[in-house]
């Protein structure tokens, strides 16, 4: 396993792993509920949407995948040219951010719309992304040793 995240209600856990899968687990029992397949390389980051209805995953295959709670892939977001390290949903579920080895953070419409924004500015890989609680800023962390705020 490379990454884990709780659902907003705390009843489920999502994980991403070396075997290219995203798995959803029942938190109380630890029982695997289902496996999501579609990535072609290890999954490095996962997150639930704030409403718990969707899951986002980022992989070394350069793709961000959005999954519905009924275990189907909804959307593949393509645009990164290198491995993806981190993904995050905005607090209102209207945006996804993904950070990559291509030294960009891309902001996406999780409902199939176009890429909304591309952030550049770190001297190295974007390894972490997070939205502020009000959704107006994005924090990024990089292997250049810096944390930056974008707004």
C-alpha positions in Angstrom: 0.0 0.0 0.0 1.2 3.5 -0.9 -1.7 5.6 0.3 -4.9 5.5 2.3 -7.8 7.9 3.1 -10.9 7.8 5.2 -14.3 8.5 3.8 -15.9 11.6 5.3 -18.3 9.6 7.5 -15.4 7.4 8.7 -17.1 4.1 7.6 -14.8 3.3 4.6 -11.1 3.5 3.8 -9.7 3.7 0.3 -6.2 2.5 -0.5 -3.8 2.6 -3.5 -1.1 0.2 -4.1 1.8 -1.2 -6.1 -0.5 -3.7 -7.8 -2.2 -0.9 -9.7 -5.5 -1.2 -7.8 -7.6 1.0 -5.6 -9.4 -0.9 -2.9 -12.2 0.2 -0.6 -12.4 -1.3 2.9 -15.0 -1.3 5.6 -13.3 0.7 8.4 -14.9 -1.2 11.4 -14.3 -4.7 10.3 -11.3 -4.2 7.9 -13.2 -6.2 5.3 -12.4 -5.4 1.6 -15.6 -4.2 0.0 -14.4 -3.9 -3.6 -11.4 -3.4 -5.9 -11.2 -0.7 -8.6 -9.0 -1.5 -11.6 -7.9 0.7 -14.4 -4.5 2.1 -13.6 -1.5 0.6 -15.4 1.1 1.5 -12.8 1.3 1.9 -9.0 -1.3 4.1 -7.4 0.4 6.8 -5.3 -2.5 8.9 -4.0 -6.2 8.5 -3.2 -9.0 10.7 -1.8 -12.7 10.6 -1.2 -14.8 13.5 -2.3 -16.2 15.5 0.7 -19.7 14.1 0.1 -18.2 10.5 -0.1 -19.8 9.8 -3.5 -16.6 9.8 -5.5 -13.0 8.6 -5.2 -10.0 10.1 -7.0 -6.8 8.3 -7.6 -3.4 9.4 -9.1 -0.9 7.0 -10.5 2.6 6.6 -12.0 0.7 5.9 -15.2 0.2 9.7 -15.5 -3.6 9.5 -15.2 -6.0 10.8 -12.6 -9.1 8.5 -12.3 -12.4 9.4 -10.8 -14.6 6.6 -9.5 -18.2 6.6 -8.4 -19.3 4.9 -5.2 -21.0 2.2 -7.3 -17.5 0.9 -8.2 -17.4 2.2 -11.8 -14.8 4.5 -13.3 -16.5 7.8 -14.2 -13.7 9.6 -15.8 -10.0 9.5 -16.7 -8.2 12.9 -16.6 -5.2 13.1 -18.9 -2.7 15.9 -19.2 0.2 15.1 -17.0 3.4 14.0 -18.8 5.0 12.3 -15.8 4.1 10.3 -12.6 1.4 11.7 -10.3 2.2 11.9 -6.6 -0.8 13.5 -5.0 -4.5 14.2 -5.6 -7.1 16.1 -3.6 -10.7 17.1 -3.9 -11.8 20.7 -3.1 -14.1 21.1 -0.1 -17.2 21.6 -2.4 -16.2 18.6 -4.6 -16.2 20.9 -7.7 -12.4 20.6 -8.3 -9.6 18.1 -8.2 -5.9 19.0 -7.9 -3.1 16.6 -8.9 0.6 17.1 -8.5 3.2 15.4 -10.7 6.8 14.8 -11.6 6.2 17.1 -14.6 6.5 20.0 -12.1 2.8 21.0 -12.5 -0.3 20.9 -10.4 -3.3 20.5 -12.6 -6.8 21.6 -11.4 -9.6 19.6 -13.0 -13.4 19.7 -13.2 -14.3 16.2 -11.8 -17.5 16.0 -13.9 -15.7 15.7 -17.3 -15.1 19.4 -18.0 -11.8 20.7 -19.2 -8.6 21.2 -17.2 -9.3 24.4 -15.3 -5.8 25.5 -14.4 -2.1 24.5 -14.5 0.2 25.7 -11.7 3.9 25.9 -12.3 6.6 27.3 -10.0 8.4 24.7 -8.0 11.9 23.9 -9.0 11.2 20.2 -8.5 8.4 17.6 -8.3 5.0 18.5 -6.8 4.7 15.8 -4.2 1.7 17.1 -2.2 -1.4 19.1 -2.9 -4.2 20.2 -0.6 -7.1 22.6 -0.8 -7.7 25.1 2.0 -10.9 24.5 4.0 -12.7 27.3 2.1 -11.4 26.0 -1.2 -9.9 29.3 -2.2 -6.3 28.3 -2.0 -4.2 25.3 -2.9 -1.1 24.4 -0.9 1.7 22.5 -2.6 4.7 20.7 -1.3 7.7 19.9 -3.4 11.0 18.0 -3.2 12.6 21.4 -3.7 11.9 21.8 0.1 9.2 24.5 -0.3 5.6 24.8 0.5 3.7 27.3 -1.6 0.2 28.7 -1.4 -1.7 29.5 -4.6 -4.9 31.5 -4.7 
